[in-house]
Amino acid sequence: MGTIGIWQLLIVAVIVVVLFGTKKLRNMGGDLGSAVKGFKNAMSDDKNDESPDKKEQASESIADKSAVENKSTIKEKDQA
């Protein structure tokens, strides 16, 4: 009785999809993925002994990518 079975997981998944909707879950998944990717990049940058110029370029490109992602998220929210 203490273990969670496949049916309980399926019921929870259906409830989550009904509450949030697939579009919002997709956006949250994308945001989570980009956050994990940025964290991994930051960790690898700390391990590498790069010049300060390369670190600035990397942080600028990450900032540019996040700005583009934020604009697309805003457009999707406006369309909904």
C-alpha positions, 0 to 999 in steps of 0.5 A: 500500500505504501508504493506508488503504482503506474495507475497512480502516476498516470492519474497524477499526470492527467491531472497536471496536464488538465490543470496547466495545459500542454503549452504551459508545461512545454514552456516550463520544460524548455525553461528548465532545460535552458536553466540546466544548460546554462548551469552546466556551461557556467560550471564548465567555464569555472573549470577551464582557465580561459582568458577574461575576454572569452568569458565575457563573450560566452556570458554575452552569448548566453544573455543574448540567447535568453533574451531571444527565448524571453521574447518568444515566450512573451509572444506565445503568451500574447497569442494565447 
